[in-house]
Amino acid sequence: MDTAEALQKVIKDKLKAIKLAHLGLTSGCIIALLIFLDANKGLNYVVPTDVLTLASVLLTAVVVPVSFYISKNKINRIPESIPLPEKLTLYQSAFIIKCAAIEASTLFALVVFYINQNIFNLLISVALIVFLFIQKTNKEKIATHLNLKKEEKKMLVR
């Protein structure tokens, strides 16, 4: 195996790891949703006024944008001079931070749903799961986020 093939394998493995991390975080939320729905004792359709629901909404409203900000800053601080595999490693950590924060908000909303059985918290959880699913990345998104050079894009897309 020559150097180019070895480099291509490393890049392919990094991309698989990013996709697997996203799949794990998303599927974990879906499994938790199914478990909490199965354990549900009945739905409460009244307007939520409890502290936990307020905390769930505030957590979502604060954590999700902050995680995007942190993730974007981490990506923007990736030096253009480092090799592509190192860029992908740094991108992976920024991507996982963003997805993990969405997952944390989702799981908190699910726990609150389990506690107070209010459908509002279930809707927050489902919306966050859909939002987390939409965050799925691909080679083109990675190339755009990292502002890759032409040669690096070719290596990534291969």
C-alpha positions in Angstrom: 0.0 0.0 0.0 1.5 3.3 -1.0 1.3 6.6 0.8 -1.7 7.9 -1.3 -3.7 4.8 -0.6 -2.9 4.9 3.1 -3.9 8.5 3.2 -7.2 7.7 1.4 -7.9 4.9 3.9 -7.4 7.3 6.8 -9.7 9.9 5.3 -12.3 7.2 4.6 -12.1 6.0 8.2 -12.4 9.5 9.6 -15.6 10.0 7.5 -17.0 6.7 8.7 -16.3 7.8 12.3 -18.1 11.1 11.9 -21.2 9.3 10.3 -21.1 6.6 13.0 -21.0 9.2 15.8 -24.1 11.0 14.3 -25.9 7.7 13.9 -25.1 6.7 17.5 -26.3 10.0 18.9 -29.5 10.1 16.8 -30.4 6.5 17.4 -29.8 6.9 21.1 -32.4 9.6 21.2 -34.8 7.6 19.2 -34.4 4.6 21.4 -34.9 6.8 24.5 -38.0 8.2 22.9 -39.4 4.8 22.3 -38.6 3.6 25.9 -40.3 6.7 27.4 -43.3 6.3 25.2 -43.6 2.7 26.2 -43.3 3.6 29.9 -45.9 6.4 29.5 -48.9 6.3 31.8 -51.0 8.7 29.8 -50.7 12.0 28.2 -51.5 15.4 29.7 -52.8 17.9 27.2 -52.9 21.0 29.5 -50.7 24.0 28.9 -47.4 23.3 30.8 -46.7 25.7 33.6 -44.3 23.6 35.7 -40.7 24.5 36.3 -39.3 21.4 34.6 -41.0 22.3 31.3 -39.7 25.8 31.6 -36.2 24.5 32.2 -36.5 22.2 29.2 -37.5 25.0 26.9 -34.8 27.3 28.3 -32.1 24.5 28.0 -33.1 24.0 24.4 -33.1 27.7 23.6 -29.7 28.2 25.2 -27.8 25.0 24.6 -28.5 24.5 20.9 -27.4 27.9 19.7 -24.4 27.9 22.0 -23.3 24.5 20.7 -23.6 25.8 17.1 -21.5 28.8 18.1 -18.8 26.6 19.8 -18.8 24.2 16.9 -18.5 26.9 14.3 -15.6 28.6 16.3 -13.8 25.3 16.6 -14.2 24.7 12.8 -13.1 28.2 12.0 -9.9 27.8 14.1 -8.8 24.8 12.1 -5.5 25.9 10.4 -5.5 25.6 6.7 -1.9 24.4 6.8 -2.5 21.1 8.6 -3.0 17.8 6.6 -6.6 16.8 5.7 -6.8 13.9 8.2 -6.0 16.3 11.1 -8.6 18.7 9.8 -11.1 15.9 9.8 -10.3 14.9 13.3 -10.8 18.5 14.5 -14.0 18.7 12.5 -15.2 15.5 14.0 -14.8 16.9 17.6 -16.6 20.1 16.7 -19.4 18.1 15.0 -19.8 15.8 18.0 -20.0 18.8 20.4 -22.9 20.2 18.3 -24.7 16.9 18.1 -24.1 15.9 21.7 -25.6 19.2 22.9 -28.7 18.6 20.8 -28.9 15.1 22.2 -28.6 16.4 25.8 -31.5 18.8 25.3 -33.5 16.0 23.7 -32.9 13.6 26.6 -33.7 16.2 29.2 -37.0 17.0 27.4 -37.7 13.3 27.3 -37.1 12.9 31.1 -39.3 15.9 31.8 -42.0 14.3 29.5 -41.7 11.1 31.5 -42.0 13.0 34.8 -45.0 15.2 34.0 -46.5 13.3 31.0 -47.1 16.5 29.2 -47.3 16.3 25.4 -45.5 19.6 25.0 -42.3 18.0 26.2 -42.8 15.1 23.8 -43.2 17.6 21.0 -39.9 19.4 22.0 -38.1 16.0 22.0 -39.5 14.9 18.6 -38.6 18.3 17.1 -35.0 18.0 18.5 -34.6 14.5 17.2 -35.7 15.7 13.7 -33.3 18.6 14.1 -30.5 16.3 15.1 -31.2 14.0 12.1 -31.0 17.0 9.8 -27.5 17.8 11.1 -26.2 14.7 9.3 -23.1 15.6 7.4 -21.7 14.5 4.1 -18.5 15.1 2.1 -19.8 18.2 0.4 -20.8 19.8 3.7 -17.5 19.0 5.3 -15.6 20.5 2.3 -17.7 23.6 2.6 -17.3 24.0 6.3 -13.6 23.4 6.2 -13.0 25.6 3.1 -10.9 22.9 1.6 -8.4 23.5 -1.2 -9.1 21.9 -4.6 -6.6 19.0 -4.0 -8.1 18.3 -0.6 -11.6 18.3 -2.0 -10.5 15.7 -4.5 -9.0 13.6 -1.8 -12.2 13.9 0.3 -14.6 13.1 -2.5 -12.7 10.2 -3.9 
